[in-house]
């Protein structure tokens, strides 16, 4: 599976040879492939006779540990013949002060990765529109997403691929729970509002700590995500600290909570739009066969 020959992708040149790193790399590949298969991100490959074009993904690269991990693992899967799509890396330079504009182009050229670098000064727009003291993230994200969708269309891509991992998904769930009053999070796969592009998160099963260990072990040129100066005190940071505390007291808690997101039971929640409570009828049975008791059930 790993580097049994000299023909490896440049993204993995110089990879550590320790057993620990090899296990980490195999785990990343396994979990990413599992998410791709679980959520149907790749259709059955078209036969050469069909003439159907090979799918093309726009892989968004910010320069952070997560997007480097995403890029490398997708190329690993493609290199091994396990991901029958074409990959185009894309960095959107949004004009943040101090952004090292040459780092990613030089890295991608050196790695032989097909890419597109786009400059759009959305930072100035955000600074103008967002009141003093408020965080930039929401508007910045919307502007970034709109530009990425445009680039994907221009490049003939069917999907925009993001580097959000398991911990991002959990944090978003709790942010929605605590601050938004809804049970929702980042889905691994969705269709944009226009209905012409997919958005994928192949790292949905991957822990943030594994992304960090991998990217640092590979010595990728990581660009910090604090250039706009709006990160301190964010709700996401507060949720992250809460989850860190739970994990410290009960190791493995994050994974248990993540599994819960894959095991939702509409009949044991309270949303009448998801479950037909008014249509429930007695049939002379307890109903436990279809709806087993849950933790916390009371008479």
N, C-alpha and C positions, 0 to 999 in steps of 0.2 A: 504493500500500500504506500509506503513512504519512499525514500530516495534509494531505490534498489539499483538504479543506473545513473549515469552521468546526465541523462536527459531529464532534468527537472526544470520547473518554471523558475525564471530569475527571481521571482518573489520569495523563493525558498532557498536561494543560494546563501550559504553560510548559516543555515539553521543549526541550532545546538544539537548535539548528538546524544545528550543525556537521556536516560530512560524516562525521567520525569517530563521532559519536553515532548518526547515522542508520544507519550500517553495523552498529554494535553492536546497535541495536534490531532491525534486520532479522535479524541472526544469532540473537538470542535467540528471536524468534518462529519462525524457521525450525527451529531445533534443538528447541524445545519441541513444535512441531507434528509433527516427525519422530518424536520419542519417543512421542507420543500415538498416532500411526498405527502405528509399528513394534510396539508392545505391545498394540494393540487396546483402548485405554482408552475408546473411544467406539464404540457399536454404530451400525449404519445407522439414520439418523433415521426414526422411525415416521411414517407418513402421518397426516394429520389425520383420515382416516376410521377409522383403527384404534382411536382413543380411548386409545391407550397414553400414559401420563404421560411428560412430558419428564424425562430424568435430571437429578438434582440432586446437586451435589458440595459437600461441606463443605471449604472451603479454609482450612487452618490457618495462622493469622497470629501469629507470635511477636513481631514488631516488629524482627526482624533483616533484614539486607540480602537474604538469600535468600528469605524469605517475602514481602517487598515485591515482589521481582522476579517471583516466582510469581504473586502476585495481579494485577500489572499485565499480564503477558504473557497470562495466561488471559483477562482482560477484553479485551485487544487481539484475541485470536483470536475471542472471542465477538462483539465489536463488528464484526468483519469478516465474520461469518457462517460462520466456519470451525470453531466449537466449539458444536454444538447441545445445550448443557446449561445448566441454571441454576446459578449460583454463589452460595454463601452463605459469606461470610468468618466465621471464628470465632477469637476469642482466648480462651485459657484462662488466667486470672490465677491462678497457683498460690500466691500469698501470699508470694513472695520479698520480703525486706526491701528497701525502696527502689524497688520496681517502680512506675513512673509510670502509675498506673491510668487516667488521663484521656487519655493520648496517643493510643492506638489508637481509642477511641470517637469522639473529636473528629475524627481524621483520616478515619475511615470515613464519618462523617456528612457531612463536608465534600466527600468524593469521591462521595457518593451511592451507596455500595456497600452492598448488603444484608448485614447482619451480625448476629452474636450474641456478646455478651460474657458469659463464664461465670466466676464466682469459686468456686474450690475450694482450700482451704488444704491442699494436699498437701505443702507445704514443711515444715510442722510434723510431719507424719507421717514424712517422710524423716529429719528431724533426730532424731526419737525412735528410729527403727528402725536407722539406719546407725551403726555404731560410730565412735568418734572416730578421725580420721585417714584414714578411707575416703572415697572420692568418692561423691557423691549420684546420679550420672547414671543408673545402671542402674534403681534403684527409682523415681526421679523420672520417667524415661521410661515405665516400665510404668504408673504411676498416671496420667500424662498421656494415654497411649494409651487406657486404659480409659474415661476421661472423654470423650475425643473420640468413641469408638465410641458411647457412650451418647447424646451430643448428636446425632450423625449419625442415629441411630434416631429420636430424638424429632423431628427436623426432616424426616424422610422422605427422607434422602439415601441414595444407593446407594454412595457412595465417600467416603473420607477422603483428602484430597489434601495431601501434604507437600512442603516446599521443599528436600529433599535434592538436591544437584547431583552432577556427575561426580566431583568431588574427594572428597565425602563417601563415595561408593560405592567409590572406590579405597582410601581410608583404611580403611574397614570391611573390605575384602578383606584388606589387609595385617595388620590387627589380628587377624582370624580366623586368618590364616596363622601369625603370630608367637606369638600368645598362646592361640588356641583350638584349634590343631591341625586345622583344617579349611579347605577351599576353599569359601568362602561370602561373600556380601556382601548389600547391600540390593537386592532386586529392584525394577525399575520398577513392577511390578504383582504384587499377591498378594491372596489371600482371607484374611480373619481366621479365627481358630480356630473361631468359631461358624458360619462359612460364610454369613453374611448381608450382609457388607460387603466391598467392594474397598478396597485401599489403593494409591494411585497416587503416583508420583514423576515428574511431567512434565518436571522439569529434569534428568533423568538424563544428557542429552547436553551440558549447559551447564557451562562452566568457572566455578569460584568467582570468579575474577578478573573475569569479565564481570558477575556478579551485583553485585559490589562497585562496579565502575565505573558500572553502570546506576543502582543505588539512590542513590549519592552524587550523580551528575549530576542526578537528579530531585529531590534535596534532600528525600527522604523522612525522617521523624523516626525515625531508627534507635535502637532500644533495645539496649544492650549485653547480651551473653549471659554475663555474669559476676556476676550479682547474688547468686548463692548462695555465691560465694567458693570453689567447688570445682573450678575449671577448671585451675589451675596443676599441671603435672606429670602430666597425664593421659596415658594410653597414646596417645590420638588425637593429642595435640600432638607426641609423640615421632615418631609415624609421619609426621605432616605435615612435620616438620623433615627427616626422611629423604627424603621425596618432593621437597621443595623443593631439597635438595641435588642429587638426581639431575636435576631439571629445569634447575637452573642449569648443570650440567656438560654436559647433553645436551638442549637445548631441544626440546620436543615429546615427551619421554619419557612424560609423563602420558597423552597421547592414545594413544600406541602401547600402553601397558599397558591402557588402557581398552578399546581394540579387542580385545585378547586375551580380555577377559571375554565378548565377544560371539562368540568363535571357539574355544570349548572343544571338545576332541576326547577323548571318554570312552575311546576305545581306546588313547590315549597317556597316560592317567593310571593310577592303581593301585587304583581302587575297584571291586571285583567286584560291587557292587550296581548300578553304572551300566553296566557292560559285561560281557558273558558271556565271560570269558576261558576258562573250562572248556569252552565250546561251540565254540571255534575248531577248525577242521579244515583239514588240508592239501588243496589242490586242484590241485597241480602248478604253481602260479603263485607269483610273489614276493609278491603281495598289495599291492605298491606302488601299483597302480592305485586301490585303494580307500583305502589308508592310506599316503599319500606319506611319505617320510622327513622327520623333524623336525630342527631345529637341535639338535645334541648327540647324534644317533643314532650308535651305534657298532656295529661288527661283533661 
